[in-house]
Amino acid sequence: MTTTDSTGGAYEGERIEEVDVSTEMQGSFLEYAYSVIYSRALPDARDGLKPVQRRILYQMSEMGLRPDRGHVKSARVTGEVMGKLHPHGDSAIYDALVRLAQDFTMRLPTIDGHGNFGSLDDPPAAARYTEVRLAPAAMAMNEGLGEDVVDFVPNYDNQLMQPEVLPSAFPNLLVNGGSGIAVGMATNMAPHNLVEIVGAARHLIDHPDATLDELMAFVPGPDLPTGGTIAGLAGVRDAYATGRGSFKVRAKVSIENLTARKKGLVFTELPYLIGPEKVIEKVKDGVNAKKLTGISDINDFSDRHHGMRLIVEIKTGFSPEAVLEQLYRHTPLEDGFSINNVALVEGQPRTLGLKELLEVFVAHRLEVVTRRSRYRLQKREDRLHLVEGLLIAILDIDEVIQVIRTSDDSDAAKTRLREVFDLSDLQAEYILELRLRRLTKFSRMELETERDELRAAIQELRDLLGDPAKLRALVSSELADIADQFGTPRRTLLTEAAPSIASSARKNAPVLEVADVPTKVYLSTTGRILRVDLAETDGAAPVPPSRRTRHDAIRSSVVTTTRAEIGAVTSTGRLIRFTPVDVPAAPPSSVQLGAGVPIKDYLALPSWAKGETVLGLVSLDLDQPLALGTAQGIVKRVTPGAWPSKPEFPVIALKAGDSVVGVAQGPDSDEMVFVTAKTQLLRYSASLVRPQGPAGGGVAGISLGAGDTALFFGVVPGGSDAVVATISTSAATIAGADPGRAKVSDFVDYPAKGRATGGVRAHALLKGEDGLAVAWVGVAPALAVGADGGVRQLPATLTRRDASGTPLDSVVGSIGGAVA
């Protein structure tokens, strides 16, 4: 082709095409956008990994960096991934590798890192200083790659093959979450608890038409690696329903006495991806700008041995609760998390809710297990084919040898073997390569055993592939094994309490201090705590027993104010001070304990106190003695007002092996009640026990027979309409298998006796029964709940005090009173 320039000159060999600039830009931009979306920024909904993360885990598996091998330099892994699979910069690869190893970012890390992998405030060390290997969870992600469970695609230069997706034995996208910014879209997914997600996935396998509410019974909300408290779950449900939503995360805090006269806020868990240095910076900025008051200092005492410990010192004369509210409003100690569940499904970006995410994963696992089973079936059929041919040869080995010896060459021998013994080409070739050592009688027995085992395995695999129900059951069973292997307890506390930062909070400048109003704090028999502001519930009737839901049986209650201190007494005889200002509040017209939080989580009982339970709440301002009863029959009343100025302290000196079984507060006119495991009930006036100081050990409360222990202790107001509820059982039955027999009788039917006597029989045991499992005495009605907090029914009719009771339909975990 010849063209001319402006002067008429011609240029040989040139070709000029005119294109529309807007069309070219549009096409180029779409190609770039698709490349970013599909190849870089968004995770696949099946294995929850971006391409760079998938390539890292696969290449490390190919390098043999298993958990039982030594660590290697991160730079080596980065180089291998960059050179073979990921044609991008080494910094991007190393950043992705670091994130996979950070336990404060990932709920279940897939890489085991050795060295400085950074913190929430500091970057990691360079790749040449850190070392890595695969974590056990990564082995579950890669398991089965050699069994044709997923498709392989060429790498960037078509020289190597890489998996299109990993088998992913657990729902990685929901467990570890993810974030990414593509062109025109982004994703931000919250981490969850593996055990809860697996439970929901298994339920979906068994019930494909399950509703969102059913799935949320297993997955109530995110479970963040750094813990914290999620305040308000409405946004979480929106995200589970539509794929988009938001929630607020609060730091976990306790109010402690730093010195005899100074209190402080101690933060042991921070919101997700918030570091202590960021908090310190914001607090200092707020103090300088006069937005925060009442703070004298802030220090970070966090270390590897004791974990997070950020202390905010409170100035004398300021309320710690009010300062805490300011901190929640003006610092990242309460932070928002916006959920945007965008992931790739069949190569296309989609916004997915909880059920859709689980459906994609379950479908992926069904396909993986199906392909794995087909692969294994083919391998076993091929092996059986060879074994059957070898058995034919061994059974007539002399003729086989004769045929081979009289053949001119190996091809002729193969042809004659096929014709004489009716063998396939593979069988004949395998026989020709047979070693003489295999011609023993023992080898024949081994082959016959292998043949039988192969036939059984083949039939089992055929049955599995032919029955979708068996296939789904196998997937569910494998998920259960993964949950048992890698599951950990929930770290993030979920509450229905309204967050401090509302949409209009920053605009309307709300009052920072919490109003000190009258309130009533309830503790359920299942250990949940809730408060009801009395000023808001004037005229509102409590929930009647006919409308009861879960957790509504009351163990203890106390009337106080939101900013006053109250105490929680535990089975070890400790009294723990706290203020109910941040205890979840019940709706004014519906007092339901299910809306509360577990008191062990609320009080942050230490991990070493696993057997310690909270038995009751007491007012520290009430001029009434505190009464305690122990399993060894000791009773004690503590002088009111004689409380040490410590956040926690013992209120009784227990003997070795003894524990508190009940606690209450009341005047001398009340009656004390013991009920033992051997059915004895003793009541006497509280005035018979003289109050002591907290250091005292108490006095004999009831005389116990051989092998007997006190099962219940309580205080009954004088002249009240009280009842006695008991449930008998047998120690020979499996725990939870026999509901036992229950009896409810009138308290006045039991005569009062003297202190330290044996009392009277409260329940007649039948043959096979050897004691009481549950006992309770208090103001009627008596309400029963199961171990899960579900409602249980007790006999509605009062019987005589020494009756044997009536059989129960289900097991009762505890008995308590009604909301009053």
Order of alpha helices (4+ residues) and beta strands (2+ residues): beta-beta-alpha-alpha-beta-alpha-alpha-beta-beta-alpha-beta-beta-alpha-beta-beta-alpha-alpha-beta-alpha-beta-beta-beta-alpha-beta-beta-alpha-beta-beta-beta-alpha-alpha-alpha-alpha-alpha-alpha-beta-alpha-beta-beta-beta-beta-beta-beta-alpha-beta-beta-beta-beta-beta-beta-beta-beta-beta-beta-beta-beta-beta-beta-beta-beta-beta
